[in-house]
Amino acid sequence: MKRARFILMALLAALLVLALAPAAFPALRAVGPVKPDTTPGPGWSAGYNGFPMWYRDGQGVTVELPNPPIGDPVNPVVPSMIFDPVDPNFAFSGQIGFGSEAMYWDAGARIPIPAGGALPVGGDALLVLAIEAAFDTGDAFDRAQITFARVRIRVDCPQAGTYTVTHPYGIKTFNVVTPGVRAINDTVDVGVNPGVFTGALNGAIGPFLKQVNPVPTPGWIGDGNALAVAPPGDPGDLGAIVTGSPAGRNFFRVVGPGVNLRTNMITVSALEFRGTPYNLARTTFSRDGVNGTNGEIFVTVPAPFTAGTAITATLPGGTPQALTRTDLQFFGRVPFTLASLPATVTITGTTNGLKQTVLTSPLVDAVLITKAEYSVQNHTLTVAAHSSDVQATLKGLGWVGATAAGQPLTAQGVDTVFAGVPTPPVSVTVNSSSGGTEIVRTVILP
């Protein structure tokens, strides 16, 4: 009887722990495509900025970085995005409508710290949370684009000691040896890799905080353009200004020697994506004597799925064809009989017939390398490959002895042996005359 009662009490305790534990929320879930630059040679096409079109969190909130950003950073109005003014010294800055940085999403707060100790005139505590677009070069240059998730904490500390900072995405402790202005100066940026925009998904940001008081302008999840400033002293619970913290900590708090300050006044600035989010997974075609010529279009949409999302594909001179959805993937086979192969296909996404997003993608064949083997004994490299276009010619490259344009393969599906290759290549690339390409690691044989 005692054992049964003990087991029951243990189960009740476990259930209580689960009930009190914070719910697990997904953070950032997906990043959108980069709108392509379709202008050959110098200059850029309209709307191109080289950054992803959107970021999406696990609750389906999607924010965008339009070209140019909305608002005026010099004479801001509400609503407004956070971004640097255009720098006239850099042509690309004029193209994208901002200087060295702009925010997809930005949230922040500031708490004044009373005078005392090492702060004879007082100080403040600053919190900055952001998904940021910037440049690896510092200034606005194309092909130097980076994005990252930022958590920045700066605190002026009146005394030495241990300080604990709590914010919507975490709790962090600092041991301050030398008090004073910016005694705590902590910035964590996750991402910061030119041209690789998935890194920001691994940061602490997410899901996105949303402004609830006052209710933001329609189409915005926060329309502030300056940090909210708490009144002097501990303002206590001011009511919900924002929501969305995965642990319910929709506030900024600093606790340390002589300091116990907290504010709910967090300003959010972000524009909801005005289109339909999707990514192009593959746009290829196949051509043979049996099935004719067909475009094969693969599109993915980010989770959670948005009801009413529809995707169509249109070849030049053709009519839009709806793609079929399976879970988060859309697929369509679009037959065509044009005299020459179309260079591109146009993909259109809509939500309930609205929020249109249009992207153009190259239409190329699909290349499959079936063999890339190097014989150490014979110093030979054997390559075989197929194309989805029976009329395509294939060339291999990537090894010593191959020309920059590649060495022709004998025929599709047939082994081509290249002799006199002194060392094995790490990988082999096969390019097609119809635009496709494939890269595989080389298999090393005795």
PEZINOR-V635465 format. One record per residue. N is the residue number from 1. RES is the residue in one letter. PHI is phi in degrees with one decimal (NA if undefined). PSI is psi in whole degrees, 0 to 359 (999 if undefined). OMEGA is omega in whole degrees, 0 to 359 (999 if undefined). Layout:
{{N,RES,PHI,PSI,OMEGA} {N,RES,PHI,PSI,OMEGA}}
This chain:
{{1,M,NA,316,179} {2,K,-63.8,322,181} {3,R,-65.3,318,179} {4,A,-63.4,319,179} {5,R,-65.3,321,179} {6,F,-62.1,316,180} {7,I,-62.3,319,180} {8,L,-63.0,316,180} {9,M,-64.8,322,179} {10,A,-64.4,319,179} {11,L,-64.7,318,179} {12,L,-63.9,321,178} {13,A,-64.9,319,179} {14,A,-63.5,318,178} {15,L,-63.5,324,179} {16,L,-66.1,319,178} {17,V,-61.7,317,179} {18,L,-63.9,322,181} {19,A,-67.6,325,182} {20,L,-85.6,343,182} {21,A,-68.4,143,178} {22,P,-65.1,143,179} {23,A,-67.9,145,179} {24,A,-83.5,115,180} {25,F,-108.5,139,172} {26,P,-68.5,147,180} {27,A,-90.3,237,176} {28,L,-81.5,139,188} {29,R,-107.1,321,189} {30,A,-155.3,157,175} {31,V,-124.9,145,185} {32,G,-86.7,179,181} {33,P,-79.2,165,172} {34,V,-91.1,127,176} {35,K,-62.6,126,187} {36,P,-71.2,152,172} {37,D,-90.1,113,185} {38,T,-102.3,8,180} {39,T,-91.4,119,178} {40,P,-73.7,148,177} {41,G,75.2,203,182} {42,P,-64.1,156,179} {43,G,87.9,175,184} {44,W,-136.0,153,178} {45,S,-76.5,159,183} {46,A,-59.8,134,176} {47,G,84.9,355,181} {48,Y,-81.2,131,172} {49,N,-132.8,355,177} {50,G,79.1,4,178} {51,F,-107.7,157,175} {52,P,-58.0,146,182} {53,M,-69.8,332,185} {54,W,-160.0,161,167} {55,Y,-125.0,145,184} {56,R,-130.8,137,177} {57,D,-95.3,177,185} {58,G,-70.2,351,178} {59,Q,-102.2,7,176} {60,G,90.1,7,177} {61,V,-82.8,126,185} {62,T,-122.2,126,181} {63,V,-114.8,153,186} {64,E,-126.9,163,172} {65,L,-122.1,91,183} {66,P,-72.8,166,177} {67,N,-119.5,109,358} {68,P,-83.1,169,174} {69,P,-59.8,159,183} {70,I,-94.5,130,178} {71,G,121.1,185,181} {72,D,-136.7,106,184} {73,P,-69.1,342,179} {74,V,-85.3,312,177} {75,N,-122.4,74,189} {76,P,-65.8,147,172} {77,V,-126.8,164,178} {78,V,-100.9,129,0} {79,P,-84.5,159,180} {80,S,-154.8,144,173} {81,M,-83.6,164,178} {82,I,-99.2,119,180} {83,F,-162.3,157,177} {84,D,-75.6,149,174} {85,P,-64.1,158,177} {86,V,-59.8,136,177} {87,D,-98.1,112,184} {88,P,-65.9,349,180} {89,N,-81.0,352,184} {90,F,-130.5,119,184} {91,A,-60.2,323,183} {92,F,-69.7,333,176} {93,S,-61.6,318,176} {94,G,-65.6,326,179} {95,Q,-64.8,321,187} {96,I,-96.8,346,176} {97,G,86.0,13,174} {98,F,-152.9,172,184} {99,G,-88.2,244,187} {100,S,-85.4,345,181} {101,E,-158.7,156,175} {102,A,-152.2,157,185} {103,M,-111.5,127,167} {104,Y,-66.1,316,182} {105,W,-148.8,137,183} {106,D,-143.0,135,175} {107,A,-140.3,146,181} {108,G,-166.6,165,179} {109,A,-153.0,158,176} {110,R,-139.6,134,178} {111,I,-119.1,118,174} {112,P,-64.3,139,178} {113,I,-110.0,126,183} {114,P,-61.6,155,178} {115,A,-63.8,148,179} {116,G,154.9,155,177} {117,G,58.3,236,181} {118,A,-80.3,4,180} {119,L,-121.7,77,183} {120,P,-62.4,335,179} {121,V,-113.8,15,180} {122,G,84.5,183,181} {123,G,-164.2,206,177} {124,D,-157.4,168,174} {125,A,-116.5,133,186} {126,L,-121.4,136,174} {127,L,-124.9,128,175} {128,V,-128.1,126,176} {129,L,-124.5,134,185} {130,A,-161.3,153,160} {131,I,-109.4,114,195} {132,E,-117.3,145,171} {133,A,-108.3,130,181} {134,A,-153.7,198,184} {135,F,-135.2,137,178} {136,D,-62.0,334,180} {137,T,-84.9,353,184} {138,G,89.5,307,177} {139,D,-95.8,168,187} {140,A,-78.2,100,174} {141,F,-126.7,136,176} {142,D,-64.4,148,182} {143,R,73.4,9,175} {144,A,-115.8,16,185} {145,Q,-67.6,137,173} {146,I,-134.0,155,170} {147,T,-132.7,153,179} {148,F,-159.7,160,174} {149,A,-97.2,128,184} {150,R,-117.3,136,166} {151,V,-126.5,115,181} {152,R,-120.7,130,178} {153,I,-127.0,123,176} {154,R,-130.6,124,183} {155,V,-133.9,129,170} {156,D,-84.1,119,189} {157,C,-106.9,124,181} {158,P,-73.7,334,183} {159,Q,-139.2,159,173} {160,A,-72.2,157,179} {161,G,139.6,192,183} {162,T,-96.9,129,179} {163,Y,-119.7,139,177} {164,T,-116.4,125,181} {165,V,-112.0,127,179} {166,T,-116.4,132,178} {167,H,-141.9,175,187} {168,P,-57.5,336,184} {169,Y,-113.7,10,178} {170,G,169.2,176,177} {171,I,-130.1,131,183} {172,K,-136.6,139,181} {173,T,-110.0,138,181} {174,F,-127.3,136,175} {175,N,-99.8,106,184} {176,V,-92.9,118,179} {177,V,-92.0,317,181} {178,T,-114.0,107,181} {179,P,-73.5,169,178} {180,G,133.5,195,182} {181,V,-66.0,131,180} {182,R,52.4,38,174} {183,A,-60.5,329,169} {184,I,-108.2,119,180} {185,N,-140.9,88,190} {186,D,-123.1,121,177} {187,T,-129.2,128,176} {188,V,-119.8,115,177} {189,D,-112.4,124,180} {190,V,-115.4,124,184} {191,G,129.8,251,170} {192,V,50.7,51,178} {193,N,-133.7,111,186} {194,P,-53.2,126,177} {195,G,79.1,354,178} {196,V,-113.0,105,191} {197,F,-102.5,3,178} {198,T,-80.8,344,183} {199,G,-59.4,325,181} {200,A,-63.5,340,179} {201,L,-66.5,340,184} {202,N,-94.0,4,180} {203,G,-80.9,184,182} {204,A,-79.3,343,185} {205,I,-70.8,135,174} {206,G,126.7,142,353} {207,P,-65.0,165,183} {208,F,-64.6,132,169} {209,L,-64.4,143,179} {210,K,-124.3,138,178} {211,Q,-73.1,132,178} {212,V,-122.7,345,181} {213,N,-146.3,109,359} {214,P,-74.6,162,179} {215,V,-60.6,128,184} {216,P,-70.4,164,175} {217,T,-57.8,139,178} {218,P,-52.4,136,182} {219,G,93.2,353,179} {220,W,-118.7,149,171} {221,I,-99.5,355,174} {222,G,-173.7,126,185} {223,D,-116.4,22,175} {224,G,-78.8,160,178} {225,N,-136.2,16,176} {226,A,-149.0,155,180} {227,L,-64.3,137,172} {228,A,-69.5,139,182} {229,V,-115.8,123,180} {230,A,-73.7,151,174} {231,P,-68.2,159,181} {232,P,-57.3,149,180} {233,G,81.9,189,179} {234,D,-86.8,109,185} {235,P,-75.2,348,181} {236,G,70.9,203,183} {237,D,-87.0,110,183} {238,L,-92.8,6,185} {239,G,91.9,167,185} {240,A,-71.8,113,173} {241,I,-94.3,319,175} {242,V,-131.6,165,174} {243,T,-140.0,161,176} {244,G,124.5,350,178} {245,S,-58.3,130,182} {246,P,-63.3,340,179} {247,A,-112.3,12,179} {248,G,77.0,13,180} {249,R,-93.6,75,182} {250,N,-87.7,51,182} {251,F,-153.9,173,177} {252,F,-125.7,127,184} {253,R,-139.8,141,177} {254,V,-128.5,125,179} {255,V,-127.6,127,179} {256,G,-167.6,190,181} {257,P,-57.1,113,179} {258,G,73.6,8,182} {259,V,-131.7,126,173} {260,N,-148.5,84,188} {261,L,-123.1,145,183} {262,R,-150.3,143,174} {263,T,-144.8,146,171} {264,N,-96.9,358,186} {265,M,-81.7,84,179} {266,I,-110.8,126,180} {267,T,-92.0,136,177} {268,V,-119.7,138,175} {269,S,-132.8,115,179} {270,A,-168.0,143,179} {271,L,-104.4,128,175} {272,E,-65.6,142,178} {273,F,-60.4,128,186} {274,R,-90.3,0,178} {275,G,-111.2,200,176} {276,T,-108.0,120,183} {277,P,-74.8,131,172} {278,Y,-160.1,165,176} {279,N,-127.9,142,176} {280,L,-82.7,117,180} {281,A,-88.9,322,181} {282,R,-166.3,136,174} {283,T,-133.4,94,184} {284,T,-126.5,174,176} {285,F,-136.9,160,175} {286,S,-128.3,148,180} {287,R,-145.7,122,175} {288,D,-149.9,177,184} {289,G,-80.9,355,183} {290,V,-102.7,309,186} {291,N,-98.5,359,181} {292,G,77.3,210,182} {293,T,-116.9,129,184} {294,N,-140.1,137,168} {295,G,-82.1,141,180} {296,E,-124.2,109,192} {297,I,-111.9,124,177} {298,F,-116.7,127,180} {299,V,-132.8,138,175} {300,T,-114.8,148,175} {301,V,-118.8,148,184} {302,P,-77.3,151,172} {303,A,-77.7,152,351} {304,P,-73.4,149,183} {305,F,-62.9,136,178} {306,T,-93.1,117,181} {307,A,-58.1,141,179} {308,G,90.8,1,180} {309,T,-72.9,131,177} {310,A,-134.5,144,181} {311,I,-127.0,134,176} {312,T,-125.2,155,176} {313,A,-123.9,138,182} {314,T,-132.9,124,173} {315,L,-88.8,155,181} {316,P,-53.4,128,180} {317,G,80.8,356,181} {318,G,-101.0,183,178} {319,T,-105.9,152,180} {320,P,-60.4,136,177} {321,Q,-120.0,127,181} {322,A,-69.5,136,174} {323,L,-88.4,150,182} {324,T,-91.3,134,183} {325,R,-96.1,137,167} {326,T,-132.0,107,183} {327,D,57.9,246,182} {328,L,-103.1,14,180} {329,Q,-121.0,140,174} {330,F,-115.1,143,179} {331,F,-142.6,145,175} {332,G,-151.9,144,175} {333,R,-111.9,117,187} {334,V,-111.4,105,179} {335,P,-73.1,148,175} {336,F,-151.5,156,183} {337,T,-134.4,40,181} {338,L,-71.3,154,180} {339,A,-63.5,325,176} {340,S,-128.2,154,182} {341,L,-66.8,135,175} {342,P,-69.1,143,182} {343,A,-79.7,333,185} {344,T,-139.2,166,172} {345,V,-132.1,143,181} {346,T,-103.9,126,181} {347,I,-109.1,130,180} {348,T,-123.9,126,175} {349,G,-111.0,138,177} {350,T,-136.7,159,174} {351,T,-122.2,111,184} {352,N,53.3,39,178} {353,G,80.4,358,182} {354,L,-121.0,191,178} {355,K,49.5,56,186} {356,Q,-75.7,133,172} {357,T,-125.0,127,184} {358,V,-121.9,127,176} {359,L,-130.2,146,176} {360,T,-112.1,135,184} {361,S,-132.6,146,176} {362,P,-61.3,145,176} {363,L,-108.0,111,184} {364,V,-129.7,170,176} {365,D,-81.1,163,176} {366,A,-98.2,124,181} {367,V,-105.4,136,178} {368,L,-127.4,116,175} {369,I,-85.1,120,181} {370,T,-98.2,345,179} {371,K,-155.0,133,172} {372,A,-148.4,87,188} {373,E,-122.5,135,178} {374,Y,-115.0,130,176} {375,S,-96.1,115,180} {376,V,-65.2,323,182} {377,Q,-69.4,318,186} {378,N,-99.0,352,183} {379,H,56.1,43,179} {380,T,-118.8,148,177} {381,L,-119.7,125,180} {382,T,-110.4,126,184} {383,V,-128.7,136,173} {384,A,-141.3,144,183} {385,A,-155.9,158,175} {386,H,-120.2,158,171} {387,S,-127.3,151,175} {388,S,-72.8,352,177} {389,D,-109.2,111,183} {390,V,-64.7,341,182} {391,Q,-91.4,357,184} {392,A,-77.5,148,169} {393,T,-106.2,146,187} {394,L,-118.2,146,176} {395,K,-133.8,140,177} {396,G,-104.9,148,178} {397,L,-152.7,167,178} {398,G,119.6,4,180} {399,W,-129.4,161,179} {400,V,-63.9,126,182} {401,G,108.5,339,178} {402,A,-83.9,143,177} {403,T,-74.4,165,179} {404,A,-61.0,329,179} {405,A,-82.2,347,179} {406,G,101.8,158,177} {407,Q,-100.6,129,182} {408,P,-61.8,140,172} {409,L,-87.0,150,185} {410,T,-57.2,310,179} {411,A,-169.3,165,179} {412,Q,-64.6,134,176} {413,G,78.0,3,182} {414,V,-111.2,137,177} {415,D,-64.5,130,172} {416,T,-115.5,122,184} {417,V,-103.3,124,177} {418,F,-106.1,117,182} {419,A,-92.2,161,175} {420,G,70.8,30,176} {421,V,-89.8,110,190} {422,P,-66.6,323,181} {423,T,-135.9,150,181} {424,P,-72.1,139,174} {425,P,-76.7,151,176} {426,V,-61.7,320,181} {427,S,-149.1,164,179} {428,V,-121.2,137,176} {429,T,-112.6,137,173} {430,V,-121.7,123,177} {431,N,-106.6,148,181} {432,S,-110.1,151,175} {433,S,-67.8,346,179} {434,S,-98.7,13,170} {435,G,101.7,344,183} {436,G,-78.7,164,179} {437,T,-152.8,155,178} {438,E,-148.5,143,178} {439,I,-129.0,132,176} {440,V,-135.3,156,175} {441,R,-73.4,143,181} {442,T,-77.1,136,174} {443,V,-89.2,127,183} {444,I,-97.2,125,179} {445,L,-109.2,158,179} {446,P,-60.1,999,999}}
